[in-house]
Amino acid sequence: MKLTPKHINIIINLLIIILEIIGFVLIFKELGITSLEYYTEDSNLLLLISSIILLTYISKNNEMPSWFKSFRYIAIVSTTLTLIIVLTVLSWTTDLGLYHLLFHESMLYHHTLCPVLAILSFVFLERYDNLHAIQGLYFTAIYGIIMISLNALKIVEGPYPFLLVHNQPIIHSIIWTALIFAITYAIASILKKVNGKVII
């Protein structure tokens, strides 16, 4: 039987679900519920949920509602941001090293495999209309507001170097925030433009 784009999309998103679950099992064994302080885990949770819902719609050949298109877009933007931040920021602001960040235990799944598969699915196998790049900022904004507030109140510390508001001048926090939002918006804009342009 010839594989159609629908079949390939089902396979990729089933793979995403399996890999996400493996990643969450590993990270929960290591850090427990505190792992949800990390943007990586939260964005991957969004991706996991969106892939489950996507398979439900695909299997039933149902039209996807606008809320799901926006939710899927936000999940893809957020996990793409995770990958980009690992490559461009965490690789030199932490002592872990790029290889560790990309391939060690749960990071292999949540930093690398799942974001890459999600990008491939979104670009080559999915097509959504009426997406707006500003939507891609929603989750990052919510996470940022919550985590910066918790750091400012000294309820949590980090978990990322740029969230340590008490360990750096306020101007550094502002610059980091602006930079991450700019990167997020750029990712959202690019993904919006390439979404569905190359359906295989």
ROTI-422849 format. One line per field, with one value per atom (N, C-alpha, C): residue number from 1; residue in one letter; chain; atom name; y, z, x negated. Coordinates in steps of 0.2 Angstrom, whole numbers, plus 5000, padded with zeros to 4 digits. Layout:
BEGIN
seq	NUM_... .
type	A_... .
mol	A_... .
atom	CA_... .
Y	Y_... .
Z	Z_... .
X	X_... .
END
This chain:
BEGIN
seq	1_1_1_2_2_2_3_3_3_4_4_4_5_5_5_6_6_6_7_7_7_8_8_8_9_9_9_10_10_10_11_11_11_12_12_12_13_13_13_14_14_14_15_15_15_16_16_16_17_17_17_18_18_18_19_19_19_20_20_20_21_21_21_22_22_22_23_23_23_24_24_24_25_25_25_26_26_26_27_27_27_28_28_28_29_29_29_30_30_30_31_31_31_32_32_32_33_33_33_34_34_34_35_35_35_36_36_36_37_37_37_38_38_38_39_39_39_40_40_40_41_41_41_42_42_42_43_43_43_44_44_44_45_45_45_46_46_46_47_47_47_48_48_48_49_49_49_50_50_50_51_51_51_52_52_52_53_53_53_54_54_54_55_55_55_56_56_56_57_57_57_58_58_58_59_59_59_60_60_60_61_61_61_62_62_62_63_63_63_64_64_64_65_65_65_66_66_66_67_67_67_68_68_68_69_69_69_70_70_70_71_71_71_72_72_72_73_73_73_74_74_74_75_75_75_76_76_76_77_77_77_78_78_78_79_79_79_80_80_80_81_81_81_82_82_82_83_83_83_84_84_84_85_85_85_86_86_86_87_87_87_88_88_88_89_89_89_90_90_90_91_91_91_92_92_92_93_93_93_94_94_94_95_95_95_96_96_96_97_97_97_98_98_98_99_99_99_100_100_100_101_101_101_102_102_102_103_103_103_104_104_104_105_105_105_106_106_106_107_107_107_108_108_108_109_109_109_110_110_110_111_111_111_112_112_112_113_113_113_114_114_114_115_115_115_116_116_116_117_117_117_118_118_118_119_119_119_120_120_120_121_121_121_122_122_122_123_123_123_124_124_124_125_125_125_126_126_126_127_127_127_128_128_128_129_129_129_130_130_130_131_131_131_132_132_132_133_133_133_134_134_134_135_135_135_136_136_136_137_137_137_138_138_138_139_139_139_140_140_140_141_141_141_142_142_142_143_143_143_144_144_144_145_145_145_146_146_146_147_147_147_148_148_148_149_149_149_150_150_150_151_151_151_152_152_152_153_153_153_154_154_154_155_155_155_156_156_156_157_157_157_158_158_158_159_159_159_160_160_160_161_161_161_162_162_162_163_163_163_164_164_164_165_165_165_166_166_166_167_167_167_168_168_168_169_169_169_170_170_170_171_171_171_172_172_172_173_173_173_174_174_174_175_175_175_176_176_176_177_177_177_178_178_178_179_179_179_180_180_180_181_181_181_182_182_182_183_183_183_184_184_184_185_185_185_186_186_186_187_187_187_188_188_188_189_189_189_190_190_190_191_191_191_192_192_192_193_193_193_194_194_194_195_195_195_196_196_196_197_197_197_198_198_198_199_199_199_200_200_200 .
type	M_M_M_K_K_K_L_L_L_T_T_T_P_P_P_K_K_K_H_H_H_I_I_I_N_N_N_I_I_I_I_I_I_I_I_I_N_N_N_L_L_L_L_L_L_I_I_I_I_I_I_I_I_I_L_L_L_E_E_E_I_I_I_I_I_I_G_G_G_F_F_F_V_V_V_L_L_L_I_I_I_F_F_F_K_K_K_E_E_E_L_L_L_G_G_G_I_I_I_T_T_T_S_S_S_L_L_L_E_E_E_Y_Y_Y_Y_Y_Y_T_T_T_E_E_E_D_D_D_S_S_S_N_N_N_L_L_L_L_L_L_L_L_L_L_L_L_I_I_I_S_S_S_S_S_S_I_I_I_I_I_I_L_L_L_L_L_L_T_T_T_Y_Y_Y_I_I_I_S_S_S_K_K_K_N_N_N_N_N_N_E_E_E_M_M_M_P_P_P_S_S_S_W_W_W_F_F_F_K_K_K_S_S_S_F_F_F_R_R_R_Y_Y_Y_I_I_I_A_A_A_I_I_I_V_V_V_S_S_S_T_T_T_T_T_T_L_L_L_T_T_T_L_L_L_I_I_I_I_I_I_V_V_V_L_L_L_T_T_T_V_V_V_L_L_L_S_S_S_W_W_W_T_T_T_T_T_T_D_D_D_L_L_L_G_G_G_L_L_L_Y_Y_Y_H_H_H_L_L_L_L_L_L_F_F_F_H_H_H_E_E_E_S_S_S_M_M_M_L_L_L_Y_Y_Y_H_H_H_H_H_H_T_T_T_L_L_L_C_C_C_P_P_P_V_V_V_L_L_L_A_A_A_I_I_I_L_L_L_S_S_S_F_F_F_V_V_V_F_F_F_L_L_L_E_E_E_R_R_R_Y_Y_Y_D_D_D_N_N_N_L_L_L_H_H_H_A_A_A_I_I_I_Q_Q_Q_G_G_G_L_L_L_Y_Y_Y_F_F_F_T_T_T_A_A_A_I_I_I_Y_Y_Y_G_G_G_I_I_I_I_I_I_M_M_M_I_I_I_S_S_S_L_L_L_N_N_N_A_A_A_L_L_L_K_K_K_I_I_I_V_V_V_E_E_E_G_G_G_P_P_P_Y_Y_Y_P_P_P_F_F_F_L_L_L_L_L_L_V_V_V_H_H_H_N_N_N_Q_Q_Q_P_P_P_I_I_I_I_I_I_H_H_H_S_S_S_I_I_I_I_I_I_W_W_W_T_T_T_A_A_A_L_L_L_I_I_I_F_F_F_A_A_A_I_I_I_T_T_T_Y_Y_Y_A_A_A_I_I_I_A_A_A_S_S_S_I_I_I_L_L_L_K_K_K_K_K_K_V_V_V_N_N_N_G_G_G_K_K_K_V_V_V_I_I_I_I_I_I .
mol	A_A_A_A_A_A_A_A_A_A_A_A_A_A_A_A_A_A_A_A_A_A_A_A_A_A_A_A_A_A_A_A_A_A_A_A_A_A_A_A_A_A_A_A_A_A_A_A_A_A_A_A_A_A_A_A_A_A_A_A_A_A_A_A_A_A_A_A_A_A_A_A_A_A_A_A_A_A_A_A_A_A_A_A_A_A_A_A_A_A_A_A_A_A_A_A_A_A_A_A_A_A_A_A_A_A_A_A_A_A_A_A_A_A_A_A_A_A_A_A_A_A_A_A_A_A_A_A_A_A_A_A_A_A_A_A_A_A_A_A_A_A_A_A_A_A_A_A_A_A_A_A_A_A_A_A_A_A_A_A_A_A_A_A_A_A_A_A_A_A_A_A_A_A_A_A_A_A_A_A_A_A_A_A_A_A_A_A_A_A_A_A_A_A_A_A_A_A_A_A_A_A_A_A_A_A_A_A_A_A_A_A_A_A_A_A_A_A_A_A_A_A_A_A_A_A_A_A_A_A_A_A_A_A_A_A_A_A_A_A_A_A_A_A_A_A_A_A_A_A_A_A_A_A_A_A_A_A_A_A_A_A_A_A_A_A_A_A_A_A_A_A_A_A_A_A_A_A_A_A_A_A_A_A_A_A_A_A_A_A_A_A_A_A_A_A_A_A_A_A_A_A_A_A_A_A_A_A_A_A_A_A_A_A_A_A_A_A_A_A_A_A_A_A_A_A_A_A_A_A_A_A_A_A_A_A_A_A_A_A_A_A_A_A_A_A_A_A_A_A_A_A_A_A_A_A_A_A_A_A_A_A_A_A_A_A_A_A_A_A_A_A_A_A_A_A_A_A_A_A_A_A_A_A_A_A_A_A_A_A_A_A_A_A_A_A_A_A_A_A_A_A_A_A_A_A_A_A_A_A_A_A_A_A_A_A_A_A_A_A_A_A_A_A_A_A_A_A_A_A_A_A_A_A_A_A_A_A_A_A_A_A_A_A_A_A_A_A_A_A_A_A_A_A_A_A_A_A_A_A_A_A_A_A_A_A_A_A_A_A_A_A_A_A_A_A_A_A_A_A_A_A_A_A_A_A_A_A_A_A_A_A_A_A_A_A_A_A_A_A_A_A_A_A_A_A_A_A_A_A_A_A_A_A_A_A_A_A_A_A_A_A_A_A_A_A_A_A_A_A_A_A_A_A_A_A_A_A_A_A_A_A_A_A_A_A_A_A_A_A_A_A_A_A_A_A_A_A_A_A_A_A_A_A_A_A_A_A_A_A_A_A_A_A_A_A_A_A_A_A_A_A_A_A_A_A_A_A_A_A_A_A_A_A_A_A_A_A_A_A .
atom	N_CA_C_N_CA_C_N_CA_C_N_CA_C_N_CA_C_N_CA_C_N_CA_C_N_CA_C_N_CA_C_N_CA_C_N_CA_C_N_CA_C_N_CA_C_N_CA_C_N_CA_C_N_CA_C_N_CA_C_N_CA_C_N_CA_C_N_CA_C_N_CA_C_N_CA_C_N_CA_C_N_CA_C_N_CA_C_N_CA_C_N_CA_C_N_CA_C_N_CA_C_N_CA_C_N_CA_C_N_CA_C_N_CA_C_N_CA_C_N_CA_C_N_CA_C_N_CA_C_N_CA_C_N_CA_C_N_CA_C_N_CA_C_N_CA_C_N_CA_C_N_CA_C_N_CA_C_N_CA_C_N_CA_C_N_CA_C_N_CA_C_N_CA_C_N_CA_C_N_CA_C_N_CA_C_N_CA_C_N_CA_C_N_CA_C_N_CA_C_N_CA_C_N_CA_C_N_CA_C_N_CA_C_N_CA_C_N_CA_C_N_CA_C_N_CA_C_N_CA_C_N_CA_C_N_CA_C_N_CA_C_N_CA_C_N_CA_C_N_CA_C_N_CA_C_N_CA_C_N_CA_C_N_CA_C_N_CA_C_N_CA_C_N_CA_C_N_CA_C_N_CA_C_N_CA_C_N_CA_C_N_CA_C_N_CA_C_N_CA_C_N_CA_C_N_CA_C_N_CA_C_N_CA_C_N_CA_C_N_CA_C_N_CA_C_N_CA_C_N_CA_C_N_CA_C_N_CA_C_N_CA_C_N_CA_C_N_CA_C_N_CA_C_N_CA_C_N_CA_C_N_CA_C_N_CA_C_N_CA_C_N_CA_C_N_CA_C_N_CA_C_N_CA_C_N_CA_C_N_CA_C_N_CA_C_N_CA_C_N_CA_C_N_CA_C_N_CA_C_N_CA_C_N_CA_C_N_CA_C_N_CA_C_N_CA_C_N_CA_C_N_CA_C_N_CA_C_N_CA_C_N_CA_C_N_CA_C_N_CA_C_N_CA_C_N_CA_C_N_CA_C_N_CA_C_N_CA_C_N_CA_C_N_CA_C_N_CA_C_N_CA_C_N_CA_C_N_CA_C_N_CA_C_N_CA_C_N_CA_C_N_CA_C_N_CA_C_N_CA_C_N_CA_C_N_CA_C_N_CA_C_N_CA_C_N_CA_C_N_CA_C_N_CA_C_N_CA_C_N_CA_C_N_CA_C_N_CA_C_N_CA_C_N_CA_C_N_CA_C_N_CA_C_N_CA_C_N_CA_C_N_CA_C_N_CA_C_N_CA_C_N_CA_C_N_CA_C_N_CA_C_N_CA_C_N_CA_C_N_CA_C_N_CA_C_N_CA_C_N_CA_C_N_CA_C_N_CA_C_N_CA_C_N_CA_C_N_CA_C_N_CA_C_N_CA_C_N_CA_C_N_CA_C_N_CA_C_N_CA_C_N_CA_C_N_CA_C_N_CA_C_N_CA_C_N_CA_C_N_CA_C_N_CA_C_N_CA_C_N_CA_C_N_CA_C_N_CA_C_N_CA_C_N_CA_C_N_CA_C .
Y	4994_5000_5006_5011_5017_5022_5024_5029_5036_5038_5045_5050_5056_5061_5060_5058_5056_5051_5046_5040_5042_5046_5048_5053_5057_5062_5058_5052_5048_5045_5042_5039_5044_5050_5055_5057_5058_5060_5055_5049_5043_5043_5044_5043_5049_5055_5061_5059_5056_5054_5049_5044_5039_5042_5046_5049_5054_5058_5062_5059_5053_5049_5047_5044_5042_5047_5053_5059_5061_5061_5063_5058_5051_5046_5047_5049_5050_5056_5062_5068_5068_5064_5064_5059_5054_5050_5054_5059_5063_5069_5072_5079_5079_5074_5074_5080_5082_5087_5094_5095_5101_5102_5097_5097_5102_5103_5107_5114_5116_5123_5125_5120_5121_5122_5127_5129_5123_5119_5113_5108_5107_5102_5104_5110_5113_5114_5116_5116_5109_5104_5098_5095_5097_5094_5097_5103_5106_5102_5100_5096_5090_5086_5080_5080_5085_5085_5087_5091_5093_5087_5083_5077_5072_5071_5067_5069_5076_5078_5078_5080_5079_5072_5067_5060_5059_5062_5060_5063_5069_5073_5069_5067_5064_5057_5053_5047_5047_5052_5053_5057_5059_5064_5070_5072_5078_5085_5090_5096_5099_5102_5104_5111_5112_5119_5124_5130_5135_5136_5134_5134_5129_5123_5118_5120_5123_5126_5131_5135_5140_5136_5131_5128_5124_5121_5117_5121_5127_5132_5134_5136_5138_5133_5126_5121_5120_5121_5120_5126_5132_5138_5137_5134_5134_5129_5123_5118_5119_5123_5126_5131_5135_5140_5136_5130_5126_5124_5121_5119_5125_5131_5136_5139_5140_5142_5138_5131_5126_5128_5128_5129_5136_5141_5148_5151_5149_5152_5147_5142_5137_5134_5133_5129_5133_5140_5144_5147_5147_5150_5145_5139_5133_5129_5125_5121_5114_5113_5106_5104_5109_5108_5106_5107_5106_5099_5094_5087_5085_5087_5085_5087_5094_5097_5094_5091_5088_5081_5077_5070_5066_5070_5066_5065_5058_5056_5060_5063_5066_5072_5075_5080_5078_5072_5069_5069_5068_5068_5075_5079_5085_5091_5091_5096_5095_5088_5087_5083_5077_5073_5075_5077_5079_5086_5091_5097_5097_5092_5092_5088_5083_5079_5084_5088_5093_5098_5100_5105_5102_5096_5092_5091_5089_5088_5094_5100_5106_5109_5108_5111_5107_5100_5096_5093_5092_5088_5091_5097_5101_5107_5109_5116_5119_5125_5128_5136_5138_5145_5149_5156_5161_5160_5159_5159_5166_5168_5175_5174_5177_5176_5178_5183_5185_5179_5175_5169_5165_5165_5161_5163_5170_5173_5171_5168_5168_5164_5158_5153_5156_5158_5161_5167_5171_5177_5174_5169_5167_5164_5159_5156_5162_5166_5172_5176_5178_5182_5178_5171_5167_5166_5164_5162_5168_5174_5180_5182_5182_5184_5179_5172_5168_5169_5170_5172_5178_5183_5190_5189_5185_5183_5178_5176_5171_5164_5163_5156_5151_5152_5147_5151_5147_5150_5147_5151_5149_5147_5141_5136_5138_5144_5146_5152_5152_5158_5165_5166_5172_5174_5169_5171_5173_5172_5174_5181_5184_5192_5195_5191_5194_5193_5189_5188_5192_5197_5201_5208_5213_5219_5219_5223_5223_5224_5228_5229_5223_5218_5212_5208_5208_5204_5207_5213_5217_5215_5215_5213_5206_5201_5194_5193_5196_5196_5198_5204_5207_5202_5199_5195_5189_5186_5179_5180_5186_5187_5189_5192_5193_5187_5182_5176_5172_5172_5168_5171_5178_5181_5179_5179_5177_5170_5165_5158_5158_5161_5161_5163_5169_5172_5167_5164_5159_5153_5150_5144_5146_5151_5153_5153_5156_5157_5150_5145_5139_5134_5135_5130_5128_5122_5119_5121_5124_5126_5121_5115_5110_5103_5103_5097_5091_5086_5080_5075 .
Z	5000_5000_5000_4996_4995_5001_5004_5010_5007_5010_5008_5013_5012_5017_5023_5023_5029_5033_5030_5033_5036_5033_5035_5041_5041_5047_5053_5052_5057_5061_5056_5059_5063_5060_5063_5070_5070_5076_5082_5079_5084_5087_5083_5085_5090_5089_5093_5100_5100_5106_5110_5107_5110_5113_5109_5111_5117_5117_5122_5129_5128_5134_5137_5133_5135_5139_5136_5139_5145_5146_5152_5158_5156_5161_5164_5159_5161_5166_5164_5167_5174_5174_5181_5186_5183_5187_5190_5186_5189_5193_5191_5195_5198_5196_5198_5196_5199_5197_5196_5199_5198_5191_5187_5180_5176_5179_5175_5176_5180_5180_5174_5170_5164_5158_5154_5148_5143_5143_5139_5140_5146_5148_5147_5148_5147_5140_5136_5128_5125_5128_5125_5128_5133_5135_5131_5129_5124_5117_5115_5109_5109_5115_5116_5116_5119_5119_5112_5108_5101_5097_5097_5093_5094_5101_5102_5099_5100_5097_5089_5086_5079_5076_5079_5077_5078_5083_5083_5077_5075_5070_5063_5062_5056_5055_5061_5060_5059_5061_5059_5053_5050_5044_5045_5051_5053_5052_5050_5049_5056_5056_5062_5064_5070_5072_5073_5072_5072_5079_5085_5091_5091_5088_5088_5083_5078_5073_5077_5081_5085_5090_5094_5099_5096_5090_5087_5085_5082_5080_5086_5092_5098_5100_5100_5102_5098_5092_5087_5088_5089_5090_5096_5101_5108_5108_5105_5105_5100_5095_5091_5094_5098_5103_5107_5110_5115_5111_5105_5101_5100_5098_5096_5102_5108_5114_5116_5115_5117_5113_5106_5102_5102_5104_5104_5110_5116_5122_5127_5129_5134_5133_5127_5125_5128_5129_5131_5138_5140_5147_5152_5151_5156_5155_5160_5159_5156_5154_5152_5145_5141_5134_5129_5123_5118_5117_5117_5116_5121_5128_5133_5133_5131_5130_5125_5119_5114_5114_5118_5117_5124_5130_5136_5139_5140_5143_5140_5144_5142_5137_5137_5133_5125_5124_5117_5115_5119_5116_5116_5122_5123_5120_5119_5116_5108_5106_5099_5095_5097_5092_5092_5097_5096_5093_5095_5091_5084_5082_5075_5071_5074_5071_5070_5075_5075_5069_5069_5063_5056_5055_5049_5048_5053_5052_5050_5054_5053_5046_5043_5037_5031_5032_5026_5026_5031_5031_5034_5036_5039_5036_5035_5032_5036_5039_5043_5040_5040_5038_5044_5043_5048_5054_5053_5058_5059_5065_5066_5070_5068_5072_5079_5081_5088_5092_5089_5093_5096_5092_5094_5100_5102_5108_5115_5114_5120_5125_5123_5129_5132_5128_5130_5135_5133_5138_5144_5144_5150_5155_5152_5155_5158_5154_5156_5162_5162_5167_5174_5173_5179_5182_5178_5181_5183_5180_5182_5189_5189_5195_5201_5200_5205_5207_5202_5204_5208_5206_5209_5217_5218_5224_5228_5225_5228_5230_5226_5227_5223_5217_5214_5212_5210_5207_5200_5195_5188_5185_5182_5181_5176_5172_5167_5169_5167_5169_5168_5163_5161_5166_5170_5174_5181_5182_5189_5190_5191_5191_5197_5202_5208_5207_5202_5201_5195_5193_5187_5187_5184_5184_5180_5182_5179_5172_5169_5162_5158_5162_5159_5158_5163_5163_5157_5156_5151_5144_5143_5137_5135_5140_5139_5137_5140_5139_5132_5130_5123_5118_5119_5114_5113_5119_5118_5115_5116_5113_5105_5104_5097_5093_5096_5093_5092_5097_5097_5091_5090_5085_5078_5078_5071_5070_5075_5073_5071_5075_5073_5066_5064_5057_5052_5053_5048_5048_5053_5053_5050_5051_5048_5040_5038_5031_5027_5031_5028_5029_5033_5035_5028_5027_5021_5014_5014_5007_5003_5007_5004_5006_5005_5006_5002_5005_5001_4999 .
X	4996_5000_4996_4997_4993_4995_4990_4990_4993_4998_5001_4998_4999_4997_5001_5007_5011_5007_5006_5002_4996_4992_4985_4986_4992_4993_4995_4999_5001_4995_4990_4984_4980_4979_4975_4977_4984_4987_4988_4989_4988_4981_4976_4969_4968_4971_4970_4973_4979_4982_4978_4976_4972_4965_4962_4956_4957_4962_4964_4965_4969_4970_4964_4959_4953_4949_4949_4945_4948_4955_4958_4957_4957_4955_4948_4943_4936_4936_4939_4938_4942_4948_4951_4947_4944_4940_4934_4932_4926_4928_4933_4935_4942_4946_4953_4957_4962_4966_4963_4957_4953_4951_4951_4948_4953_4959_4964_4962_4957_4955_4951_4949_4945_4950_4948_4951_4951_4945_4945_4950_4951_4957_4964_4965_4971_4973_4968_4970_4970_4967_4967_4974_4976_4983_4988_4988_4992_4992_4986_4985_4988_4987_4990_4998_5001_5008_5010_5007_5009_5008_5003_5002_5008_5010_5015_5022_5023_5029_5029_5023_5022_5024_5021_5023_5030_5033_5041_5044_5043_5046_5044_5038_5036_5039_5039_5042_5050_5053_5060_5062_5056_5057_5061_5061_5065_5061_5065_5062_5059_5053_5050_5053_5055_5058_5052_5054_5049_5046_5049_5045_5040_5041_5036_5030_5031_5026_5021_5024_5021_5017_5020_5016_5010_5011_5006_5000_5002_4997_4993_4996_4993_4988_4990_4986_4980_4981_4975_4970_4973_4968_4965_4968_4965_4959_4961_4955_4950_4951_4946_4941_4945_4941_4936_4939_4935_4928_4929_4923_4918_4921_4917_4913_4917_4914_4908_4909_4904_4898_4899_4893_4890_4894_4891_4889_4893_4892_4889_4893_4891_4884_4882_4876_4870_4871_4865_4866_4872_4874_4874_4874_4873_4867_4865_4859_4861_4867_4869_4866_4865_4862_4868_4867_4872_4873_4869_4870_4875_4873_4877_4884_4885_4891_4896_4893_4896_4898_4893_4894_4894_4894_4893_4900_4902_4908_4914_4918_4925_4923_4917_4916_4916_4914_4914_4921_4926_4933_4936_4935_4938_4935_4928_4924_4923_4923_4921_4926_4928_4932_4939_4942_4949_4950_4946_4946_4945_4940_4938_4944_4946_4952_4958_4959_4965_4964_4958_4957_4958_4956_4957_4964_4968_4975_4978_4977_4980_4979_4973_4971_4973_4972_4973_4980_4983_4989_4995_4995_5001_5002_5008_5009_5015_5014_5018_5019_5025_5026_5028_5027_5029_5025_5018_5014_5011_5009_5007_5000_4995_4988_4989_4993_4994_4996_5000_5002_4996_4991_4985_4982_4983_4980_4984_4990_4995_4992_4990_4987_4981_4976_4970_4971_4976_4978_4981_4985_4988_4983_4978_4973_4968_4967_4962_4965_4971_4974_4974_4976_4977_4970_4965_4958_4954_4955_4951_4954_4961_4964_4962_4962_4960_4952_4948_4941_4941_4944_4944_4946_4951_4954_4950_4945_4940_4944_4949_4952_4949_4946_4942_4936_4931_4924_4923_4923_4922_4929_4929_4923_4918_4919_4914_4910_4904_4900_4903_4907_4909_4916_4918_4924_4921_4915_4912_4912_4918_4918_4914_4913_4909_4902_4900_4893_4890_4894_4891_4895_4892_4895_4902_4906_4913_4913_4908_4907_4906_4902_4901_4907_4911_4917_4922_4922_4926_4923_4917_4914_4915_4914_4916_4923_4927_4935_4936_4933_4935_4932_4926_4922_4926_4929_4932_4939_4942_4949_4947_4942_4940_4939_4935_4934_4940_4945_4951_4955_4955_4959_4957_4950_4947_4948_4948_4950_4957_4962_4969_4970_4967_4968_4965_4959_4956_4961_4963_4967_4974_4977_4983_4982_4976_4975_4974_4971_4969_4974_4979_4984_4988_4988_4992_4989_4983_4981_4978_4976_4973_4976_4983_4986_4983_4981_4978_4983 .
END
